[in-house]
Amino acid sequence: MVVYELSEEQTNKVFRALADATRRDIVRRTLHAEVSVSELAASYDMSFAAVQKHVAALEAAGLVIKIARGRERIVRGQPDTIRHAQELLSSLEDIWRQRISRLDDFLADEDT
């Protein structure tokens, strides 16, 4: 499997951004459809400025992009970044599965 590698800094930004439940919800919503920052702000029990900060953190991580459309700012999810993070997690899972398999083999040999 070919794993697209995000830089260490970019990887850290992605996982830091996804550590927050509100940000994960924003990503989920913007992957389904483009949403204005105003619409997002109306959905959360926080100030418009707080939602803008969440969007800015997601944008810095490459998880969303913000597009000017007239006076509105539209937020669109970036599935490629999510895919790259998922590939990284899958490659780490593969490493651990291989280690567990080797441990299973070792323990099975000791039983015989």
N, CA, C and O of each residue as an XYZ file, in Angstrom:
448
protein
N       0.842     -1.170      0.000
C       0.000      0.000      0.000
C       0.892      1.240      0.000
O       1.808      1.342      0.816
N       0.637      2.165     -0.893
C       1.379      3.411     -0.951
C       0.702      4.406     -0.015
O      -0.492      4.679     -0.137
N       1.470      4.935      0.904
C       0.921      5.881      1.874
C       1.433      7.267      1.540
O       2.638      7.519      1.539
N       0.503      8.158      1.259
C       0.878      9.557      1.060
C       1.305     10.089      2.407
O       0.588      9.938      3.396
N       2.445     10.699      2.451
C       2.946     11.163      3.729
C       2.715     12.644      3.901
O       3.171     13.462      3.102
N       1.999     12.973      4.956
C       1.891     14.359      5.368
C       3.170     14.679      6.129
O       3.776     13.791      6.730
N       3.581     15.934      6.107
C       4.750     16.310      6.898
C       4.410     16.118      8.376
O       3.237     16.059      8.743
N       5.420     16.022      9.206
C       5.192     15.884     10.655
C       4.339     17.038     11.169
O       3.402     16.839     11.943
N       4.676     18.242     10.727
C       3.930     19.423     11.174
C       2.472     19.352     10.726
O       1.567     19.639     11.510
N       2.243     18.973      9.478
C       0.877     18.875      8.960
C       0.105     17.768      9.672
O      -1.067     17.939     10.009
N       0.761     16.642      9.898
C       0.118     15.538     10.619
C      -0.287     15.988     12.019
O      -1.399     15.700     12.464
N       0.590     16.679     12.706
C       0.271     17.172     14.041
C      -0.913     18.135     14.009
O      -1.779     18.084     14.883
N      -0.953     19.001     13.022
C      -2.074     19.944     12.901
C      -3.388     19.208     12.666
O      -4.415     19.555     13.248
N      -3.349     18.186     11.807
C      -4.562     17.425     11.502
C      -5.104     16.763     12.761
O      -6.289     16.896     13.069
N      -4.256     16.055     13.487
C      -4.743     15.330     14.658
C      -5.084     16.265     15.817
O      -5.989     15.976     16.599
N      -4.367     17.379     15.932
C      -4.735     18.383     16.942
C      -6.110     18.955     16.631
O      -6.939     19.122     17.525
N      -6.346     19.253     15.365
C      -7.632     19.819     14.961
C      -8.758     18.817     15.185
O      -9.843     19.193     15.629
N      -8.512     17.559     14.884
C      -9.545     16.533     15.026
C      -9.764     16.096     16.475
O     -10.699     15.348     16.760
N      -8.917     16.554     17.385
C      -9.074     16.198     18.796
C     -10.289     16.876     19.420
O     -10.765     16.447     20.471
N     -10.789     17.919     18.790
C     -11.924     18.672     19.320
C     -13.227     18.196     18.680
O     -13.314     18.082     17.457
N     -14.233     17.921     19.500
C     -15.514     17.395     19.004
C     -16.224     18.373     18.063
O     -16.812     17.955     17.066
N     -16.174     19.651     18.369
C     -16.826     20.645     17.501
C     -16.157     20.660     16.133
O     -16.834     20.738     15.108
N     -14.853     20.587     16.117
C     -14.135     20.589     14.839
C     -14.438     19.335     14.041
O     -14.607     19.399     12.823
N     -14.507     18.196     14.715
C     -14.867     16.959     13.993
C     -16.258     17.085     13.391
O     -16.498     16.627     12.274
N     -17.179     17.708     14.132
C     -18.534     17.896     13.616
C     -18.533     18.840     12.416
O     -19.247     18.605     11.441
N     -17.744     19.896     12.481
C     -17.651     20.827     11.350
C     -17.107     20.099     10.125
O     -17.625     20.271      9.021
N     -16.079     19.298     10.309
C     -15.519     18.541      9.179
C     -16.578     17.607      8.607
O     -16.767     17.545      7.392
N     -17.265     16.883      9.479
C     -18.308     15.957      9.030
C     -19.365     16.694      8.209
O     -19.758     16.228      7.139
N     -19.820     17.831      8.702
C     -20.865     18.596      8.004
C     -20.371     19.138      6.675
O     -21.104     19.117      5.687
N     -19.140     19.622      6.638
C     -18.634     20.236      5.408
C     -18.181     19.213      4.378
O     -17.988     19.558      3.212
N     -18.009     17.969      4.785
C     -17.732     16.921      3.803
C     -19.006     16.529      3.070
O     -18.956     16.088      1.921
N     -20.154     16.690      3.735
C     -21.441     16.371      3.113
C     -21.904     17.477      2.177
O     -22.460     17.206      1.112
N     -21.674     18.725      2.576
C     -22.123     19.860      1.764
C     -21.369     21.111      2.189
O     -20.897     21.217      3.321
N     -21.266     22.047      1.271
C     -20.678     23.332      1.606
C     -21.609     24.059      2.575
O     -22.830     24.020      2.421
N     -21.024     24.720      3.570
C     -21.812     25.409      4.580
C     -21.172     26.766      4.841
O     -19.947     26.874      4.897
N     -21.982     27.789      4.998
C     -21.424     29.104      5.313
C     -21.008     29.137      6.784
O     -21.528     28.387      7.610
N     -20.070     30.011      7.088
C     -19.623     30.167      8.471
C     -20.808     30.606      9.336
O     -20.928     30.186     10.487
N     -21.669     31.437      8.789
C     -22.856     31.888      9.534
C     -23.766     30.713      9.881
O     -24.270     30.629     11.001
N     -23.978     29.811      8.932
C     -24.803     28.621      9.197
C     -24.160     27.750     10.268
O     -24.844     27.235     11.153
N     -22.857     27.590     10.184
C     -22.160     26.808     11.192
C     -22.335     27.445     12.569
O     -22.645     26.759     13.543
N     -22.135     28.760     12.642
C     -22.220     29.460     13.919
C     -23.606     29.316     14.542
O     -23.734     29.225     15.763
N     -24.636     29.296     13.712
C     -26.002     29.157     14.223
C     -26.251     27.775     14.815
O     -27.195     27.595     15.584
N     -25.421     26.802     14.468
C     -25.615     25.425     14.911
C     -24.980     25.107     16.258
O     -25.250     24.054     16.837
N     -24.152     25.990     16.755
C     -23.405     25.699     17.984
C     -23.709     26.730     19.058
O     -24.021     27.886     18.773
N     -23.611     26.283     20.281
C     -23.845     27.157     21.427
C     -22.541     27.868     21.789
O     -21.980     27.677     22.868
N     -22.083     28.694     20.847
C     -20.863     29.474     21.055
C     -20.928     30.694     20.143
O     -21.788     30.781     19.266
N     -20.040     31.605     20.352
C     -20.056     32.840     19.563
C     -19.612     32.584     18.124
O     -18.966     31.583     17.816
N     -19.978     33.515     17.268
C     -19.551     33.474     15.866
C     -18.023     33.457     15.804
O     -17.435     32.713     15.020
N     -17.384     34.285     16.639
C     -15.921     34.363     16.649
C     -15.293     33.023     17.038
O     -14.260     32.641     16.490
N     -15.914     32.312     17.980
C     -15.384     31.008     18.389
C     -15.475     30.005     17.237
O     -14.553     29.220     17.018
N     -16.591     30.034     16.504
C     -16.735     29.137     15.350
C     -15.704     29.506     14.286
O     -15.111     28.623     13.667
N     -15.489     30.795     14.070
C     -14.467     31.226     13.105
C     -13.091     30.681     13.483
O     -12.322     30.273     12.613
N     -12.782     30.674     14.777
C     -11.489     30.153     15.230
C     -11.383     28.649     14.964
O     -10.328     28.153     14.569
N     -12.484     27.935     15.184
C     -12.481     26.500     14.878
C     -12.244     26.285     13.380
O     -11.446     25.433     12.988
N     -12.929     27.046     12.563
C     -12.773     26.921     11.104
C     -11.339     27.261     10.703
O     -10.763     26.599      9.839
N     -10.759     28.291     11.328
C      -9.378     28.679     11.012
C      -8.401     27.556     11.359
O      -7.454     27.309     10.613
N      -8.625     26.875     12.485
C      -7.751     25.764     12.870
C      -7.888     24.615     11.876
O      -6.895     23.988     11.505
N      -9.111     24.342     11.449
C      -9.336     23.285     10.455
C      -8.715     23.652      9.115
O      -8.164     22.798      8.421
N      -8.809     24.920      8.761
C      -8.224     25.389      7.500
C      -6.700     25.276      7.552
O      -6.079     24.855      6.575
N      -6.094     25.646      8.679
C      -4.640     25.552      8.830
C      -4.162     24.101      8.734
O      -3.047     23.832      8.289
N      -5.018     23.180      9.155
C      -4.677     21.760      9.092
C      -4.959     21.165      7.718
O      -4.592     20.020      7.453
N      -5.605     21.928      6.843
C      -5.925     21.423      5.509
C      -7.171     20.560      5.470
O      -7.423     19.875      4.479
N      -7.949     20.587      6.539
C      -9.160     19.757      6.609
C     -10.363     20.415      5.946
O     -11.299     19.727      5.538
N     -10.347     21.727      5.838
C     -11.398     22.474      5.133
C     -10.749     23.613      4.366
O      -9.614     24.002      4.643
N     -11.485     24.139      3.400
C     -11.083     25.385      2.758
C     -12.243     26.354      2.891
O     -13.405     25.954      2.961
N     -11.908     27.622      2.925
C     -12.914     28.671      3.033
C     -12.899     29.450      1.731
O     -11.848     29.887      1.264
N     -14.086     29.619      1.149
C     -14.221     30.268     -0.146
C     -15.090     31.505      0.018
O     -16.151     31.450      0.639
N     -14.634     32.621     -0.541
C     -15.455     33.832     -0.522
C     -16.490     33.732     -1.629
O     -16.153     33.525     -2.795
N     -17.745     33.879     -1.253
C     -18.831     33.888     -2.219
C     -19.702     35.092     -1.878
O     -20.590     35.026     -1.029
N     -19.416     36.195     -2.570
C     -20.087     37.445     -2.216
C     -19.613     37.872     -0.841
O     -18.412     37.937     -0.579
N     -20.559     38.161      0.032
C     -20.218     38.573      1.397
C     -20.090     37.384      2.344
O     -19.681     37.543      3.494
N     -20.436     36.204      1.863
C     -20.380     35.016      2.712
C     -19.051     34.288      2.554
O     -18.376     34.391      1.530
N     -18.704     33.561      3.587
C     -17.544     32.679      3.547
C     -18.088     31.257      3.634
O     -18.714     30.871      4.622
N     -17.840     30.497      2.590
C     -18.335     29.131      2.491
C     -17.212     28.180      2.883
O     -16.064     28.355      2.474
N     -17.554     27.176      3.676
C     -16.573     26.198      4.144
C     -16.852     24.865      3.446
O     -17.984     24.384      3.403
N     -15.795     24.295      2.910
C     -15.894     23.018      2.194
C     -14.849     22.059      2.775
O     -13.683     22.421      2.932
N     -15.276     20.851      3.086
C     -14.357     19.839      3.605
C     -13.377     19.378      2.541
O     -13.675     19.411      1.347
N     -12.214     18.951      2.985
C     -11.161     18.464      2.093
C     -10.965     16.963      2.329
O     -10.182     16.570      3.194
N     -11.667     16.129      1.571
C     -11.593     14.681      1.812
C     -10.195     14.097      1.618
O      -9.873     13.083      2.238
N      -9.364     14.697      0.787
C      -8.020     14.151      0.572
C      -7.205     14.157      1.862
O      -6.473     13.207      2.139
N      -7.329     15.216      2.647
C      -6.573     15.276      3.900
C      -7.061     14.201      4.866
O      -6.257     13.554      5.537
N      -8.374     14.011      4.936
C      -8.931     12.953      5.777
C      -8.423     11.595      5.294
O      -8.047     10.745      6.101
N      -8.414     11.400      3.998
C      -7.939     10.140      3.421
C      -6.477      9.884      3.789
O      -6.101      8.761      4.126
N      -5.662     10.930      3.723
C      -4.240     10.773      4.043
C      -4.048     10.422      5.520
O      -3.207      9.590      5.860
N      -4.828     11.059      6.393
C      -4.753     10.735      7.824
C      -5.193      9.292      8.054
O      -4.585      8.577      8.851
N      -6.236      8.863      7.367
C      -6.729      7.497      7.494
C      -5.680      6.499      6.992
O      -5.512      5.434      7.586
N      -4.981      6.828      5.919
C      -3.917      5.958      5.402
C      -2.789      5.822      6.424
O      -2.238      4.737      6.609
N      -2.455      6.921      7.079
C      -1.419      6.875      8.108
C      -1.857      5.955      9.247
O      -1.087      5.108      9.699
N      -3.088      6.125      9.704
C      -3.594      5.270     10.780
C      -3.643      3.802     10.353
O      -3.335      2.916     11.149
N      -4.025      3.544      9.112
C      -4.059      2.167      8.609
C      -2.668      1.557      8.577
O      -2.497      0.385      8.913
N      -1.676      2.335      8.178
C      -0.313      1.795      8.136
C       0.185      1.486      9.548
O       0.893      0.501      9.756
N      -0.181      2.324     10.516
C       0.197      2.042     11.909
C      -0.536      0.811     12.430
O       0.034      0.007     13.168
N      -1.795      0.670     12.046
C      -2.558     -0.521     12.436
C      -1.911     -1.779     11.865
O      -1.807     -2.792     12.556
N      -1.477     -1.720     10.611
C      -0.818     -2.872      9.986
C       0.431     -3.283     10.762
O       0.681     -4.471     10.965
N       1.209     -2.297     11.193
C       2.427     -2.585     11.973
C       2.061     -3.327     13.253
O       2.693     -4.324     13.601
N       1.046     -2.839     13.948
C       0.657     -3.484     15.206
C       0.061     -4.857     14.979
O       0.296     -5.766     15.775
N      -0.701     -5.030     13.918
C      -1.257     -6.354     13.626
C      -0.133     -7.355     13.333
O      -0.209     -8.513     13.743
N       0.903     -6.911     12.627
C       2.042     -7.784     12.345
C       2.762     -8.165     13.634
O       3.163     -9.315     13.816
N       2.923     -7.188     14.527
C       3.588     -7.468     15.802
C       2.785     -8.463     16.630
O       3.350     -9.380     17.226
N       1.470     -8.280     16.666
C       0.615     -9.201     17.424
C       0.667    -10.595     16.812
O       0.690    -11.593     17.532
N       0.686    -10.664     15.491
C       0.769    -11.961     14.812
C       2.079    -12.665     15.159
O       2.091    -13.871     15.409
N       3.178    -11.915     15.174
C       4.472    -12.516     15.539
C       4.457    -12.989     16.991
O       5.008    -14.042     17.313
N       3.829    -12.215     17.855
C       3.723    -12.615     19.259
C       2.877    -13.877     19.390
O       3.221    -14.784     20.148
N       1.768    -13.932     18.650
C       0.935    -15.139     18.646
C       1.750    -16.355     18.196
O       1.677    -17.423     18.805
N       2.529    -16.179     17.120
C       3.364    -17.278     16.612
C       4.380    -17.714     17.665
O       4.593    -18.909     17.871
N       4.998    -16.753     18.324
C       5.991    -17.049     19.345
C       5.356    -17.830     20.499
O       5.913    -18.826     20.962
N       4.196    -17.377     20.957
C       3.527    -18.052     22.063
C       3.046    -19.446     21.663
O       3.065    -20.367     22.479
N       2.623    -19.599     20.432
C       2.199    -20.922     19.945
C       3.392    -21.884     19.894
O       3.246    -23.066     20.203
N       4.570    -21.384     19.507
C       5.774    -22.225     19.475
C       6.175    -22.649     20.879
O       6.672    -23.759     21.065
N       5.973    -21.799     21.860
C       6.344    -22.139     23.239
C       5.439    -23.224     23.813
O       5.859    -23.999     24.672
N       4.189    -23.278     23.334
C       3.235    -24.287     23.811
C       3.582    -25.675     23.304
O       3.196    -26.668     23.922
N       4.306    -25.770     22.186
C       4.615    -27.083     21.608
C       5.901    -27.652     22.134
O       6.296    -28.750     21.743
